[in-house]
Amino acid sequence: QVQLVESGGGLVQAGDSLRLSCAASGRTFSTYTMGWFRQAPGKEREFVAAINWNNVNTYLADSVKGRFTIARDNGKNTIYLQMNSLKPEDTAVYYCAAARLSFTSTNTDFASWGQGTQVTVSS
């Protein structure tokens, strides 16, 4: 498994941008599908974005399409979530996750999780 550490969260205003990073340990990082999930207070954790090992396949939740992008740098063992045009409904704890599959966006396929980073968007 890989160990994951997220960073880049914070408090911003609606319309602002943030970039989250997730640093991974482990020599096999480049073989994993990586994903971002989020959990708002009182709600279940939901899928945000996923990217396969070589940046070819990406998938975004409908709620963030056109505003968020996911990317990875296998040389730095890091993935990113660029979040633009943030809305108050994007407020949540954002989690990075890793899955040992060619590509997936299913929560239960991700076996390794970070501790999360808080994103708060004020109106």
C-alpha positions as CSV (number, residue, x, y, z in Angstrom):
1,Q,0.0,0.0,0.0
2,V,0.9,3.6,-0.3
3,Q,0.8,6.3,2.4
4,L,-0.9,9.5,1.4
5,V,-0.7,13.1,2.7
6,E,-2.9,15.9,1.5
7,S,-2.2,19.6,1.6
8,G,-3.4,22.8,0.1
9,G,-6.8,23.2,1.8
10,G,-8.0,26.4,3.3
11,L,-10.7,29.1,3.6
12,V,-11.6,30.9,0.4
13,Q,-14.4,33.0,-1.0
14,A,-16.8,31.8,-3.7
15,G,-15.3,32.1,-7.1
16,D,-11.7,31.6,-5.9
17,S,-9.3,28.8,-6.7
18,L,-7.4,26.3,-4.7
19,R,-5.0,23.5,-5.7
20,L,-4.8,20.5,-3.5
21,S,-1.8,18.2,-3.5
22,C,-1.4,14.6,-2.3
23,A,2.1,13.3,-1.7
24,A,2.5,9.5,-1.8
25,S,5.2,7.3,-0.5
26,G,6.0,4.0,-2.1
27,R,7.9,2.9,-5.2
28,T,4.8,1.5,-6.9
29,F,2.9,4.8,-6.8
30,S,2.9,5.1,-10.6
31,T,0.9,1.8,-10.9
32,Y,-2.1,3.0,-8.9
33,T,-5.3,4.7,-10.0
34,M,-5.6,7.8,-7.8
35,G,-8.7,9.6,-6.7
36,W,-10.1,12.5,-4.8
37,F,-13.2,12.2,-2.6
38,R,-14.9,14.7,-0.3
39,Q,-17.1,14.6,2.7
40,A,-19.3,17.5,3.9
41,P,-20.7,17.6,7.4
42,G,-23.6,15.2,7.8
43,K,-23.1,13.8,4.4
44,E,-21.6,10.6,3.0
45,R,-18.2,10.6,1.3
46,E,-18.6,11.3,-2.4
47,F,-16.4,10.8,-5.4
48,V,-14.8,13.9,-7.0
49,A,-12.2,12.9,-9.5
50,A,-10.0,10.0,-10.6
51,I,-6.9,9.5,-12.8
52,N,-5.3,6.4,-14.1
53,W,-1.6,5.6,-13.8
54,N,-0.4,7.4,-17.0
55,N,-2.6,10.5,-17.0
56,V,-4.5,9.1,-20.0
57,N,-7.9,8.5,-18.3
58,T,-9.5,11.0,-16.0
59,Y,-13.1,11.1,-14.7
60,L,-14.8,13.9,-12.8
61,A,-18.1,14.0,-11.0
62,D,-20.8,16.0,-12.8
63,S,-20.9,18.5,-9.9
64,V,-17.3,19.6,-10.6
65,K,-16.9,19.1,-14.3
66,G,-15.7,22.3,-16.0
67,R,-14.3,23.6,-12.7
68,F,-12.0,21.0,-11.3
69,T,-9.1,19.1,-13.0
70,I,-7.0,16.2,-11.7
71,A,-3.4,15.6,-12.7
72,R,-0.5,13.5,-11.5
73,D,3.3,13.7,-11.6
74,N,4.7,10.2,-11.2
75,G,8.2,11.6,-10.9
76,K,7.2,13.5,-7.8
77,N,4.8,10.8,-6.5
78,T,2.1,13.5,-6.3
79,I,-1.4,14.1,-7.6
80,Y,-3.2,17.4,-7.8
81,L,-6.7,18.7,-7.7
82,Q,-7.1,22.1,-9.3
83,M,-10.3,23.7,-8.1
84,N,-11.6,26.8,-9.9
85,S,-14.8,28.8,-9.5
86,L,-15.3,27.4,-6.0
87,K,-18.8,27.3,-4.6
88,P,-20.0,27.1,-1.0
89,E,-21.3,23.7,-1.7
90,D,-17.7,22.6,-2.4
91,T,-17.0,22.9,1.3
92,A,-15.9,19.6,2.6
93,V,-12.9,17.6,3.8
94,Y,-11.1,16.4,0.7
95,Y,-9.4,13.0,0.7
96,C,-6.8,11.5,-1.6
97,A,-7.0,7.8,-2.2
98,A,-5.2,5.0,-4.1
99,A,-6.6,1.9,-5.9
100,R,-4.6,-1.0,-7.3
101,L,-6.8,-1.2,-10.4
102,S,-6.3,0.0,-13.9
103,F,-9.0,2.6,-13.5
104,T,-11.9,3.1,-11.1
105,S,-14.1,5.7,-9.5
106,T,-15.8,3.4,-7.0
107,N,-15.2,4.3,-3.3
108,T,-14.8,0.8,-2.1
109,D,-12.0,0.0,-4.7
110,F,-9.7,2.5,-3.0
111,A,-7.7,0.8,-0.3
112,S,-5.3,3.6,0.8
113,W,-6.6,7.0,2.1
114,G,-5.0,10.2,3.4
115,Q,-6.1,12.0,6.5
116,G,-7.9,14.7,4.6
117,T,-7.6,18.5,4.1
118,Q,-10.4,20.9,4.9
119,V,-11.7,23.2,2.1
120,T,-14.1,25.9,3.2
121,V,-15.8,28.2,0.7
122,S,-17.6,31.3,2.0
123,S,-20.4,33.0,0.1
